């Protein structure tokens, strides 16, 4: 089948352009741009709506194995397609974790149920316990795109450095969670007057800087490839700049929740606003938006973390952290566009192009011969989010009842329509 997207507003993060154009798709790849429609093509009139590369969402939690009642590959795939996500990069924090080739093979087969592309990260240490390195070479051969223990920090610096050194020999990427584990243990809010007023266990922002400085020192020692999954405080940015200026192979990401919410949102003790790391001060949030615009923060992700009602209906500090985000990532990110903080090419650079490049994937582009992973959306369409309309099994979103702008009209994976 040949598809021709006509009268589109093309959002191209690779060239940084945002303007009218057309796209021709054949055999699952982009065949031409701004060309006449082939006589045998199926023409899709975009009516001036935005056509962009599908989102590559880095850090998605799927509950298989162990927590299928929270999310399955089938439900996650449907939610992803409805949110314009065409590739999910799945975390290994399952029960049991993805820490050997057999478990990776199991989830890879389960992922065939998803209507979008799925790639997997593997655990950095066995059982994510921070005591023994996994068999990285075998896991690379089995298809792991990166290694991480998720929000569990490896406390043994010697072991973490050894992992970095071994990964360097494989060309593998290690994803770290920059937090000082002793300072941040049990914290549910960022240290400050607000947390003290509400009596919530808190952590100083310096815990992020301490964790990042340690990781970067080990990257410098080993020469490895490193990605910080979440940089959320302005105080951590200078360390990131110094590392890059020193030639270290380092990138950084942030969740959409830390870009669009702040510490005051936990004021009602609503556990849908409980995150790891906790929501930050408004000054930090604004600094992170600017860091994305400047390219200092490379990746924006949903950090989709489904939790059931029983995990959330608890006192704030005891509730399970995290929120679903596959379906809300794009409309939440469009808040930054409508507020003037980021352009659409900048948003899709961080949500599509950069994660694909860092992980060695082909997506995130509108270039000829790129995979036809596309999202068509109306950036201005207003709606009020009802969490019970989300396609995820779990409904834990901080945006329930929020006024939002931006609706996905269609999603294509390899030229095949999977939503809309």
C-alpha positions in Angstrom: 0.0 0.0 0.0 1.1 3.5 -0.8 0.0 6.3 1.5 0.2 10.0 0.7 -0.2 12.5 3.5 -1.3 15.7 1.9 -1.8 19.2 3.3 0.1 18.5 6.5 2.0 20.7 8.9 5.3 18.7 9.0 7.2 18.8 12.4 10.7 17.8 11.6 13.0 17.6 14.6 16.0 16.6 12.5 16.0 19.9 10.5 14.2 21.9 13.2 11.5 23.0 10.7 7.8 23.4 11.2 5.9 24.1 8.0 3.5 22.9 5.3 4.3 19.8 3.2 3.4 16.3 2.2 4.7 12.9 2.8 4.6 9.7 0.7 4.9 6.3 2.4 5.5 3.0 0.7 6.4 -0.5 2.0 6.6 0.9 5.6 9.1 3.6 4.9 9.0 7.3 3.9 9.4 7.3 0.1 9.2 11.0 -0.7 8.6 14.5 0.7 6.7 17.3 -0.9 6.1 15.3 -4.0 2.9 14.8 -6.0 0.7 11.9 -4.9 1.3 8.7 -6.9 -1.7 7.7 -8.9 -2.3 4.5 -6.9 -1.8 6.1 -3.5 -4.4 6.3 -0.7 -4.5 10.1 0.0 -4.9 11.2 3.6 -5.9 14.9 3.8 -4.3 16.2 7.1 -6.3 19.5 6.9 -3.3 21.5 8.1 -2.8 19.4 11.2 0.6 18.4 12.6 2.4 15.3 11.2 5.4 14.3 13.2 7.7 11.3 13.8 6.1 8.9 16.3 7.2 9.3 19.9 9.9 7.0 21.2 9.0 6.7 24.9 12.0 5.8 27.0 11.3 4.2 30.4 7.9 2.5 30.1 6.9 0.1 32.8 4.8 -2.9 31.7 3.6 -5.3 34.3 4.6 -8.5 32.6 5.8 -10.7 34.3 4.4 -10.4 37.8 2.0 -7.4 37.6 -0.1 -8.1 34.6 -3.2 -6.7 36.5 -1.5 -3.3 36.3 -0.5 -3.3 32.7 -0.1 -5.8 29.9 1.7 -5.5 26.5 -1.7 -5.4 24.9 -3.1 -2.6 27.0 0.2 -0.6 27.0 0.3 -0.9 23.2 -3.2 0.5 22.8 -2.5 3.3 25.2 0.8 4.1 23.4 -0.9 4.2 19.9 -3.6 6.5 21.3 -0.9 8.8 22.6 1.2 8.9 19.4 3.9 6.7 20.9 5.2 4.3 18.2 8.1 2.8 20.1 8.1 1.8 23.8 11.5 1.4 25.5 10.5 -0.9 28.4 12.1 -1.0 31.8 13.3 -4.2 33.5 11.8 -3.6 36.9 9.3 -6.5 36.6 8.7 -9.4 39.0 11.1 -11.1 38.5 13.3 -8.5 36.8 14.7 -8.9 33.3 18.2 -9.9 34.3 19.0 -12.9 32.1 18.6 -13.9 28.4 15.7 -16.2 29.2 13.6 -13.5 30.9 14.4 -11.1 28.1 13.3 -13.7 25.5 10.0 -14.2 27.5 9.1 -10.5 27.5 10.2 -10.1 23.9 7.7 -12.8 22.9 5.0 -11.2 25.1 5.6 -7.9 23.4 4.4 -9.3 20.1 0.9 -8.6 21.5 1.7 -4.9 21.3 0.5 -2.9 18.3 3.5 -0.6 18.6 7.2 -1.3 18.5 8.8 -2.5 21.7 12.5 -2.6 22.8 13.7 -3.7 26.2 16.3 -2.5 28.7 17.8 -5.2 30.9 18.8 -5.0 34.6 22.3 -3.8 35.4 22.7 -6.1 38.4 21.1 -9.5 39.2 17.6 -9.1 40.7 18.3 -5.4 40.7 19.9 -5.9 44.1 23.2 -4.0 43.4 25.4 -6.9 44.4 26.4 -8.7 41.2 26.7 -7.6 37.5 24.4 -9.3 35.0 25.7 -11.2 32.0 25.8 -8.1 29.8 27.2 -9.7 26.7 24.6 -12.4 26.5 21.8 -9.8 27.1 23.2 -7.6 24.4 23.1 -10.6 22.0 19.5 -11.2 23.1 18.5 -7.6 22.2 18.8 -5.4 25.2 19.2 -1.8 24.2 20.5 -0.5 27.5 21.1 -1.6 31.1 19.6 -0.1 34.3 18.3 -0.9 37.7 15.7 1.7 37.4 15.1 3.9 40.4 17.3 1.6 42.5 20.7 3.1 42.8 23.7 0.8 42.8 25.3 1.8 46.1 28.6 0.1 45.6 30.7 2.5 43.5 33.3 -0.2 42.8 30.6 -2.4 41.3 29.1 0.4 39.3 32.5 1.4 38.0 33.1 -2.2 37.0 29.8 -2.3 35.2 30.7 0.8 33.3 34.1 -0.6 32.3 32.6 -3.8 31.1 29.8 -2.0 29.2 32.4 0.1 27.4 33.9 -3.0 25.9 30.5 -3.9 24.5 29.5 -0.5 23.4 26.5 -0.8 25.8 24.7 2.1 27.3 24.1 2.3 31.1 21.2 4.2 32.4 21.6 5.6 35.9 19.2 7.2 38.4 21.1 10.0 39.9 20.2 10.1 43.6 22.2 9.7 46.8 20.4 6.6 48.1 20.7 7.3 51.8 19.6 10.9 51.6 16.6 10.1 49.3 15.4 6.9 51.1 11.7 7.3 52.0 11.4 10.8 50.7 8.1 11.8 49.1 8.7 15.6 48.6 11.5 18.1 47.9 12.9 19.7 51.0 11.6 23.2 51.7 8.9 25.2 53.5 6.1 23.5 51.7 7.1 20.0 52.6 7.7 21.0 56.2 4.2 22.7 56.4 2.5 19.5 55.1 4.6 17.2 57.2 5.8 15.1 54.3 9.1 13.2 54.4 11.5 15.2 52.2 14.8 15.1 50.5 17.2 17.9 49.6 17.8 18.6 45.9 21.5 18.1 46.6 20.9 14.3 46.7 20.5 14.5 42.9 23.7 16.4 42.5 25.6 14.0 44.7 24.3 11.0 42.8 25.1 12.5 39.5 28.6 13.6 40.5 29.4 10.1 41.6 28.1 8.6 38.3 30.0 11.1 36.2 33.2 10.4 38.0 32.9 6.7 37.3 32.0 7.5 33.6 35.3 9.6 33.4 37.2 6.7 35.0 35.7 4.0 32.7 35.1 5.9 29.5 31.7 4.3 29.2 28.4 5.5 27.7 26.0 6.9 30.3 22.4 8.3 30.4 20.9 9.9 33.5 17.3 9.0 33.4 16.0 12.0 35.3 17.7 15.4 35.9 15.1 17.5 37.7 17.1 20.2 39.6 18.9 23.3 38.3 21.8 22.5 40.7 22.7 19.4 38.7 23.0 21.1 35.3 26.6 22.6 35.8 27.9 19.1 36.5 26.3 17.9 33.3 27.8 20.7 31.4 31.3 20.0 32.8 31.0 16.3 31.8 30.1 17.1 28.3 32.8 19.8 28.0 35.3 17.2 29.1 34.3 14.9 26.3 32.3 12.3 28.3 29.6 10.3 26.4 26.7 11.5 28.6 23.1 12.3 27.9 20.2 13.1 30.3 16.4 12.8 30.4 13.5 14.1 32.4 9.9 13.0 32.9 7.0 15.1 31.5 5.6 15.3 35.0 8.7 17.2 36.3 8.4 19.5 33.3 4.7 20.4 33.8 4.1 20.1 37.6 5.8 21.4 40.7 5.9 20.7 44.4 2.7 22.7 45.1 0.7 20.1 43.2 1.1 17.7 46.1 -0.8 20.1 48.4 -4.0 18.1 48.4 -2.1 14.9 49.4 -3.3 13.4 46.2 -1.1 10.3 45.7 -1.3 10.6 41.9 1.3 13.4 42.4 3.7 11.1 44.2 6.8 10.5 42.1 10.4 9.4 42.3 12.2 11.8 42.4 9.6 14.0 44.0 8.2 17.1 42.2 10.5 20.0 42.4 10.3 23.8 43.0 8.9 26.0 40.3 12.3 27.6 39.7 13.7 24.1 39.0 10.8 23.3 36.7 11.4 26.4 34.6 15.2 25.7 34.5 14.5 22.2 33.2 12.2 23.6 30.4 15.0 26.0 29.4 17.5 23.1 29.6 15.4 21.1 27.1 15.2 24.1 24.8 19.0 24.5 25.0 19.6 20.8 24.3 21.2 20.3 27.8 18.4 17.8 28.6 18.2 15.4 25.7 15.1 13.3 26.3 11.5 13.8 27.5 9.7 10.7 28.5 6.5 9.7 30.2 8.1 7.2 32.7 4.8 5.4 32.4 4.4 3.6 35.8 1.0 1.9 36.2 -0.2 1.4 39.8 -3.5 -0.1 40.9 -6.0 1.6 43.2 -4.8 -0.4 46.3 -1.2 0.9 45.7 -2.4 4.5 45.6 -5.1 4.7 48.2 -2.6 5.0 51.1 -1.1 7.9 53.1 1.0 10.1 50.7 4.4 8.9 51.8 3.4 5.3 51.8 1.7 5.3 48.4 3.5 3.7 45.4 5.2 6.4 43.3 4.6 7.0 39.6 1.8 7.7 37.1 0.6 6.4 33.8 1.8 8.6 30.9 1.7 6.9 27.5 -1.5 8.5 26.5 -0.9 11.9 28.3 2.7 12.5 27.3 1.9 14.4 24.1 -1.0 16.7 25.4 1.1 17.4 28.5 4.1 18.3 26.5 2.0 20.6 24.3 1.4 22.7 27.4 5.0 23.7 27.1 4.4 24.6 23.4 1.3 26.7 24.2 3.1 28.4 27.0 5.9 29.4 24.7 8.6 27.4 26.4 9.4 25.0 23.6 8.7 24.8 19.9 7.2 21.7 18.3 10.5 20.7 16.6 12.2 21.0 20.0 9.6 18.9 21.7 9.9 16.1 19.1 13.7 16.3 19.1 13.4 15.3 22.8 10.6 12.9 22.5 11.4 11.2 19.2 14.8 12.0 17.5 17.1 12.0 20.5 15.9 8.8 22.2 16.0 7.0 18.9 19.6 8.2 18.2 20.9 7.4 21.7 19.5 3.9 21.5 20.7 3.2 18.0 17.1 3.0 16.5 16.0 4.2 13.1 12.9 6.2 14.2 12.3 9.8 15.2 12.8 11.3 11.6 10.8 12.4 8.6 13.6 11.8 6.2 13.3 9.7 3.1 14.0 6.0 3.8 13.1 6.5 7.5 10.5 4.1 9.0 7.0 5.4 8.5 6.3 5.7 12.3 4.1 8.8 12.4 1.6 10.7 14.5 -1.0 13.1 13.2 -2.4 15.4 15.8 -4.3 18.6 16.4 -2.1 20.7 18.6 -5.0 23.1 19.5 -7.9 20.8 20.2 -9.1 21.3 23.8 -10.5 18.6 26.1 -10.9 17.8 29.8 -9.1 14.6 30.7 -11.1 11.8 32.3 -8.8 9.2 33.7 -11.4 6.4 33.1 -11.2 7.0 29.3 -7.4 6.1 29.3 -6.7 2.7 27.6 -4.1 1.7 30.2 -5.3 -0.9 32.8 -4.3 1.4 35.6 -5.7 4.9 35.8 -3.3 6.7 38.1 -2.7 10.1 36.3 -2.1 13.5 37.9 -3.9 15.1 34.9 -7.4 13.7 35.8 -9.9 16.5 35.4 -7.2 18.8 33.8 -7.9 21.1 30.9 -5.6 20.1 28.1 -4.9 20.9 24.4 -3.8 18.5 21.8 -5.5 15.4 20.4 -4.0 12.5 18.5 -5.9 12.0 15.3 -3.9 9.0 13.9 -0.9 6.9 14.6 1.0 4.7 12.0 3.7 2.1 12.7 5.7 1.0 9.7 3.0 2.6 7.5 0.2 0.7 9.2 -2.5 2.6 11.0 -2.7 1.5 14.6 -4.9 4.3 16.0 -7.5 6.8 14.6 
